[in-house]
Amino acid sequence: MARVSFWLIRFMIILLALSGGDSEASVVDTKHNLSSSGPGEIRAILEDQVCIFCHTPHNAAPKTPLWNRAIDEGVNYVIYDSTTFNAKISQPSGPSRLCLSCHDGTVGLGALLSRPEGVTMTMGLMGRPSMLGTDLSNDHPFSFSYSEALPFNVELHGTLPSELLFYNTDVVHCSTCHNPHDDTYGMFLSVSNKNAALCILCHNVSGWQSSSHATSGKTWSRAGNNPWPLNARLTASQQRNTVAENGCENCHTPHNAGGPQRLLNFLEEEKNCTFACHNGNVSDPGKNISSQLIRSSAHPVDMATIGSAGTPHDPTEDVTFLHNHVECQDCHDPHSTYDNPAVAPFVSGSLTNVKGIDQAGSEQYPAAYEYEICFKCHSHTNTVVSYVNRYLDENDTRREFATTNPSYHPVIGAGVNLDVPSLPSVTSPDQSMDEYSLIYCSDCHSGDDTAKIGGNGANGPHGSIYAPILRERYERADGTSESYQSYALCYRCHDRTNLLADQSFKRRTLGTTSSKGGHSGHTAVNGVSCSVCHDPHGVVDNSASGDHTHLINFDSTVVSPASGEIYPLFDDTGNFTGSCALICHGVTHGSASHSYP
C-alpha cells in the first residue's frame, strides 16, 4: 500500500507541475512530453494531452502508477551477465517493466490503453540511443536486490545511497538512476553524473577518488574522434568537458555498450583507452599510447577481443598461468592509476592495484614491484619469443632474473659483484649507478621516444621501432660495426670508453705478447655483437656448460663447442680474468687466460 501511495503522490506532483506548481520540475519541457507540443523530435501529430502517454485516471493497467500503456507480457529479455558481477538478476519487473514498454521497441509509442485507435507519432525510437531493445546484456543491470549483491560485489557501498530510489526497499530499477519527469541533469538522471557523482553513489571502487581519471582537467583538443559524444545530447550546463567531469563515462556507458561485459564503450578493450583519449587529442603527448602501439615492435593489444577472438584479459583470470594475450588492463588499473614516479623495483603510480607474479611464481595482489607485472606473461615458456639462440635458453624471465643465478641484470636484486669495489664498465647518463643499483624492466624495454631519453613519448613498454620494445638501438647481428649508435641501449649504463679500453675484459696474454682480444678486439675490430657472448636477462646455470658469470651465454649461431665438448666453455678465474674453450667464426680458442697484462 505504501508503494501505491508513493506513485499516486508522484502522479499528483506531476499534475501540479503541469498546472504551474513548483514542487517538481515540469515534464512539459522534456522529451518525455510526447504530445504535439513536446520539444523533442518524437511527438504526437495531433494529441495535445501530456500525461496520457504514460498515465490515465481510469482503467489503468497496472493500477500503480495508473499506467496507460500496453505491455507485451510475452517478451523474454536477454539480461546482463559478466564475470565480475555476482547477483541474481530477474526478468524486468516493476517500474523497469513500465519504462521498457516504450524503450524495448515491442509496443508502438502511440499504443495507449485510453486510445484504442492509437496515437499517430512523428517517428519511433528505432535507431536512437534510447532504443534498448529486448537484448539488455549491454545495459546496466537492474531488477536485482542491492543487499543480496553486496557480499559478492565488494566494489559496492555497504549501505543504500539515500539519494536514490529503490523499489521494494532495495531492488535496483530504471527509476533508481532515472527520474522520468525531471531532466534537470540530462538523460533524466536522478542526480548529476558530472564527475561520476551518480555512479559513485553505489560504486566504491578502490583508488578512484585520487586517480588521474577522476581528477584530470584535460580537455579535448577538437582534433580526431570526439571522446565525449554524449555532450551532443546535453544542454550547455549539463555538458562534461574534462576527463574528470566525464568520470566513469570516459570508458563505460550504462546503455547499449559496445563491450557488454563491464559496459565498456567499445568491445575492443584497448580502444576504450586509445580511441578517444590516449591518442594525443586529450592526453598529454607523453601519454599518446596509440602512436606507440602501431610501431614495428609493440605489445599486441589487438590480438584478442572479449567475446569474439582469442583469449582476452579477464579480471578474474588465474595470473599464475595466463593465455597468450595482453591488454592495457593487464598492466594498468584505470580506476586507480595516477602520476607518481617511483624507484626500482617498486611500481609507479600508473601500475598500482594490478595483479602480478612474484619471484617465487605465486600471485601477488597488488603487485609491489614492476617486474611482478611483467612476470604475469614473461614467466611462461609459451609466451616468450627468443631473439637470440642460446645454449641455455630458459625462455622464462622470472627464472633468468633469479638472484640465485651466477649472473643477472639487477632487476629483482642487486648484482653479484658486491665484493668488487668498483665496476669500471658501468656508469650511466641517466643516473649514478654502482654495484648496489637496481633497474626496471622498462629501463630497457620502453618506447623509443620516451622522456627518459629526451623524447616526449609515453614511458613503458607500449611500442618501439627497436625489437623487442627497446628504448634504444641494440644490434644483435654478428658483424655489426661498433659505434655508440649500434649499442645505444647498452651504453645507457655501460661506459663505452672503459669498455673499449678493455678495463673489464682484458686482452689475452701470451707470455709478454698481447694479442687481439678484450672488448675492443671483439666489438671494435671484429664486429662481434654484445649479444654473441652476453645474455641480457640472466643465465640459469646447468652446472655442465662452464661458468656463466658476467651474463655469459653464447649465441649458438656464432659460437660452437670445441672438439669433444657439448657446450662452448667459459672459465671464470677471478676478478676480470677468465678463459674460453670454443670455436668462434671458425677459429678455435684454447684456454689461454684473459687477464691483466
Beta strands, then each sheet from edge to edge (+ up, - down):
strand 1: 144-145
strand 2: 171-172
strand 3: 297-298
strand 4: 356-357
strand 5: 363-364
strand 6: 407-408
strand 7: 463-464
strand 8: 509-510
strand 9: 513-514
strand 10: 538-539
strand 11: 559-561
strand 12: 569-574
strand 13: 577-584
strand 14: 587-589
strand 15: 593-594
sheet 1: 1+ 2-
sheet 2: 3+ 7-
sheet 3: 4+ 5-
sheet 4: 6+ 10-
sheet 5: 8+ 9-
sheet 6: 11+ 13- 12+
sheet 7: 11+ 13- 14+
sheet 8: 11+ 13- 15+
end
